[in-house]
Amino acid sequence: MTETNAPSAQGVPVQREGAPDQAAAGRTGGSSLVTDQGRTTIAGDVVAKIAGVAAREISGVHDFGTGPARAFGAFKGRLGAEDGVTRGIAVEVGERQAAVDIDLVVDYGVAIPGLAAAVRDNVITAVGQMCGLEVTEVNVAVDDVYLPSQDESAGAREGARVQ
């Protein structure tokens, strides 16, 4: 018996032979990381990068990480080091599942519950499609609110000091 499931990442319906079993039920996108031919392992850093990029795609997300992490990232940026896309992202990856924790800074005026839901949905979709992992949870911690007026007043103060 052939069963048609939701479309895969490429938009093509995935076909599974026979009745769904426990292993098939835990898969997303119709792919398995553990097969008779071998095992595919995905590093936590890979999942963290995918989750970070997916979260950044959501309007209203300003930055990631707690205050000290952002300060350290700014310091590294001044030294010419790349500011990592994984700052503020922590993941746990198993054979078939992943859990993601995200610390973020939101833009002022954005509805935080809606933003968190959008981030959660986008991360679950991206990690599921790209890695074939079931994302069991995406915990979103809002650590700060970005106020554009803070940048403007800081720039005005610096300008006044230089004159």
C-alpha positions as CSV (number, residue, x, y, z in Angstrom):
1,M,0.0,0.0,0.0
2,T,1.3,3.4,-0.9
3,E,0.5,6.4,1.3
4,T,0.9,10.0,0.1
5,N,2.0,12.6,2.6
6,A,2.6,16.3,2.7
7,P,4.8,17.8,0.0
8,S,8.6,17.6,0.6
9,A,10.9,20.6,0.7
10,Q,11.0,20.5,-3.1
11,G,7.1,20.5,-3.3
12,V,6.9,16.9,-4.5
13,P,4.5,14.6,-2.6
14,V,6.5,12.0,-0.6
15,Q,5.5,8.4,-1.1
16,R,5.9,5.9,1.7
17,E,5.4,2.2,1.3
18,G,3.3,0.2,3.7
19,A,1.7,1.3,6.9
20,P,3.5,4.1,8.8
21,D,5.7,2.7,11.6
22,Q,7.2,4.5,14.6
23,A,10.4,5.5,12.7
24,A,8.4,6.9,9.8
25,A,6.1,8.8,12.2
26,G,9.2,10.6,13.7
27,R,10.5,11.8,10.3
28,T,9.8,15.0,8.6
29,G,9.9,15.6,4.9
30,G,9.9,11.9,4.2
31,S,13.6,11.4,4.8
32,S,15.3,9.3,7.4
33,L,18.7,9.9,8.9
34,V,19.0,6.3,10.0
35,T,18.6,3.7,7.2
36,D,19.7,0.2,6.4
37,Q,22.4,1.7,4.2
38,G,23.9,3.9,6.9
39,R,23.4,6.8,9.3
40,T,23.5,10.5,8.7
41,T,24.5,12.7,11.6
42,I,24.0,16.5,11.6
43,A,26.2,18.6,13.8
44,G,24.5,21.0,16.3
45,D,26.3,23.9,14.7
46,V,24.6,23.1,11.4
47,V,21.1,23.1,13.0
48,A,22.0,26.3,14.9
49,K,23.0,28.1,11.7
50,I,19.8,27.1,10.0
51,A,17.7,28.1,13.0
52,G,19.5,31.4,13.2
53,V,19.0,32.3,9.5
54,A,15.3,31.2,9.7
55,A,14.7,33.4,12.8
56,R,16.5,36.4,11.1
57,E,14.0,36.2,8.2
58,I,11.2,37.3,10.5
59,S,10.4,41.0,10.5
60,G,10.7,42.5,14.0
61,V,13.7,40.4,15.0
62,H,16.5,42.9,15.6
63,D,19.3,40.9,17.1
64,F,20.2,37.7,19.0
65,G,21.8,36.9,22.3
66,T,21.9,38.3,25.8
67,G,23.5,41.6,26.6
68,P,27.0,40.2,27.3
69,A,26.9,38.1,24.2
70,R,25.9,41.1,22.0
71,A,28.7,43.2,23.6
72,F,31.3,40.5,23.0
73,G,30.0,40.1,19.4
74,A,30.3,43.9,18.8
75,F,33.9,43.7,20.2
76,K,34.7,40.8,17.8
77,G,33.2,42.8,15.0
78,R,35.5,45.7,15.6
79,L,38.5,43.4,15.5
80,G,37.3,42.1,12.1
81,A,36.1,38.8,13.2
82,E,32.8,37.5,11.7
83,D,29.8,38.0,14.0
84,G,28.4,34.4,14.0
85,V,24.9,33.7,12.9
86,T,24.6,31.3,15.9
87,R,25.0,33.9,18.7
88,G,22.0,33.5,20.9
89,I,21.0,30.1,19.5
90,A,21.5,26.9,21.4
91,V,20.4,23.4,20.1
92,E,20.2,19.9,21.2
93,V,20.3,17.3,18.4
94,G,19.5,13.7,18.6
95,E,19.2,11.0,15.9
96,R,15.8,12.1,14.7
97,Q,14.9,15.2,16.8
98,A,16.2,18.6,17.7
99,A,15.3,21.2,20.3
100,V,16.2,24.9,19.8
101,D,16.6,27.8,22.3
102,I,16.7,31.3,20.9
103,D,17.6,34.5,22.8
104,L,16.5,37.5,20.8
105,V,16.1,41.3,20.8
106,V,12.9,42.5,19.3
107,D,12.1,45.9,17.6
108,Y,10.0,48.2,19.7
109,G,6.3,48.1,18.7
110,V,6.2,44.5,17.5
111,A,3.7,42.1,19.2
112,I,6.0,39.7,21.0
113,P,3.7,36.7,21.1
114,G,3.0,36.9,17.4
115,L,6.7,37.4,16.7
116,A,7.7,34.4,18.8
117,A,5.1,32.2,17.0
118,A,6.4,33.3,13.6
119,V,10.0,32.6,14.6
120,R,9.0,29.2,16.0
121,D,7.1,28.3,12.8
122,N,9.9,29.4,10.5
123,V,12.6,27.6,12.5
124,I,10.6,24.4,12.7
125,T,9.9,24.5,8.9
126,A,13.5,25.3,7.9
127,V,15.2,22.7,10.2
128,G,12.6,20.1,9.2
129,Q,13.0,20.6,5.5
130,M,16.8,21.0,5.5
131,C,17.8,18.4,8.1
132,G,14.9,16.0,8.1
133,L,14.8,16.4,11.9
134,E,11.6,16.7,13.9
135,V,11.8,19.9,15.9
136,T,10.3,19.0,19.3
137,E,10.4,22.6,20.7
138,V,11.6,26.1,19.9
139,N,12.0,28.1,23.1
140,V,12.1,31.9,22.5
141,A,13.4,34.2,25.2
142,V,13.1,37.9,24.5
143,D,16.0,39.5,26.3
144,D,15.7,43.1,25.1
145,V,13.7,45.6,23.1
146,Y,15.5,47.7,20.5
147,L,14.6,51.4,20.6
148,P,15.7,53.3,17.5
149,S,15.8,56.5,19.6
150,Q,18.7,55.1,21.6
151,D,20.9,55.0,18.5
152,E,19.9,58.5,17.5
153,S,20.6,60.0,20.9
154,A,23.9,58.1,21.2
155,G,25.0,59.5,17.8
156,A,24.0,63.0,18.9
157,R,26.0,62.7,22.1
158,E,29.1,61.4,20.2
159,G,28.8,64.3,17.7
160,A,28.6,66.8,20.5
161,R,31.8,65.4,22.1
162,V,33.8,65.6,18.9
163,Q,33.0,69.2,18.2
